[in-house]
Amino acid sequence: PTTSQASIPNYSSPKNNQSTFTMSSNQVPALAKPAPSFKGTAVVGGEFKEISLADYKGKYLVLFFYPLDFTFV
């Protein structure tokens, strides 16, 4: 039987102690494609604000997602 690694990220640690992360091509972000609808809480101007994709209709948008960088630990 054939197994698929499509949903399993591949982590490796080269000799220079820098980690790398690779994903299969079906998990790569779709550049220049419409994003799926979303809602969430963001930090805007130093304050928490509810945002959605609809708030940015007709504008270019870069989705920046680093949840561990913004934890209160």
N, C-alpha and C positions, 0 to 999 in steps of 0.2 A: 504493500500500500504506500501511496505517496502522502507525505505530510507537508503541510504548508507552514512556513515561518512568517507569513504576512503580518500577523498580529503580534509577533514577538520582537521587540526591539533588540538590537545587537549592541552590547556594550563591550568595549575593549580598553585595555590600559597599556599603551606602548611603553617602551623603555624610559622615555623622558618623563614619566609619571603624569602625563596629560591624558585625560580620559577622552574617548571619542564615542559618538553615538550615531548609529546609522539606522535607517528605516527602509522598508521596502517601498518601491515606487508608488504603490497604491495608498500609502500613508503620507506622502509628501504633500505639503500645503498646495492648494490649487491657486497658483498665482494668476492674477488677472481674471479670476472667476468669481461669481457671486458667492458670498459667504452665507451659511445657513442662518436663519433668524436666531437671535439670542437676546437674553436679558441678564443683567447682573449688576453687582455693586462695584464701582470703580472709585479711585482716588482722583479727584479733579480739583485742581487749585488748592490742594492740601486738605480737602474735605471729602467725605464719603458721599457718593451720588449714585442713584439708580440710573443705569443707561441701558439702551437697547440698540440693535442694529438700525432700527427705523429712525433713530435720532440722527443718523449720518447719511440718510438717503440722498443720493445725488452728489456725494462727496467721496473723495478717495479716503481710504481707511486702512491703517495698519493695526492688526490685532497683536498686542503685546501681552504675553501671558507668562508670568514667572511667579506662581503662587508662593513658593518657599521664600522668595526675596522679601515678601511683604507680610510675613507672619509676625506675631507679637511675642515671640519666644525669647 
